[in-house]
Amino acid sequence: MTRFVVVGGGIVGLAVAHRLVTERPGDTVTVLEKEAGWAAHQTGHNSGVIHAGVYYKPGSLKATLCKAGSASMVEFCREHGLAYDICGKLIVATHSEELPRLRDLHQRALANGLPVRLIEGAEAAEYEPHVAAVAALHVASTGIVDFGAVCRKLAELLAAAGADLRTGTAVTGVDTRPEGVVVSTTGGEVVADVLINCAGLHADRISRLAGVPTPVRIVPFRGEYYELVPERRDLVRGLIYPVPDPQFPFLGVHLTKMIDGSVHAGPNAVLATAREGYSWGRISARDIWDELTYRGLWALGRRHYRYGLTEVARSLSKKRFAASLARLVPELTPADIVRAGAGVRAQAIRPDGGLVDDFLIVEADRQVHVLNAPSPAATSSLEIARHIVSRLPVDAPR
């Protein structure tokens, strides 16, 4: 019997734990989550999109696991009666200068084996009558779901399978001893044969606690959302995205129909003042110190400071935010949107300022550390879990 401990109760951690109890029913699984409930951070604050895998480099983990994950996520929802909608999306070129990037994206999507079509503006209007498009990429397999509901179902299945689920339990130390990996927590020690770190915004800190050097630092970027007022929801039928700038991991503000019928707009991307900084008023001295003393962030800032200033200006101005949305749907005005919360993206940055653009999973003796798993990690979560568990030894050393 192998003892596993999974750190982190977001969708990736819960999916890994579920895969373990499914494939290794004779082993024991403990899940440690510092918050009082599941999916409290990245998973519970995202836009609920089941991504198709358009944007990612062919052959990368993101590309392969996202495509497979979109299918397995839909199958999971079907099996367990969870609401979802494969509504498709448009990636919209609003000006002719964006057409080369849209065509490049089309070729990348085809290389990833996705059901996409490059269409003219008139056909785009058949999908989204209020959109402004000279051309668009229609992605038929994109969908929406409530990832929080997925997490609640995973936790229910884990409990039924006998997993030890511990919320309100923060990790304070990790030590490898002859008897195993000893994880110190606010609720006492847990001894395991294998530690799997899925701590999201704090994954690099858990890795360092465990004595595993990290090639990156997690830097938090806050994405702020608005939503359309109810009487203007008819302006959007599904999902409308701009053509992204390949220099950045962020897709630009977009319009997303949610599974509850609301329409969210956003997110932007501003440097957060805390790893769990969902507003400008949420400040952590430790997190700010980590940011200010990391040369990778300074290198990134020198390279992209103009972009960063634009994002800050949009954060502080509802008018600017609405203007960005009006590029996609010209009828939208500031009166049509209201604040709708924020999420924080755990972005891994290398010391040279480079953004890690693929999932990053580091393996060490008796340990696995998921060090970069932002979007599309929720879509890919069941396949990330399959990938991790498939690489574990049949019998962990004691």
Disulfide bonds with the S-S distance in Angstrom:
none
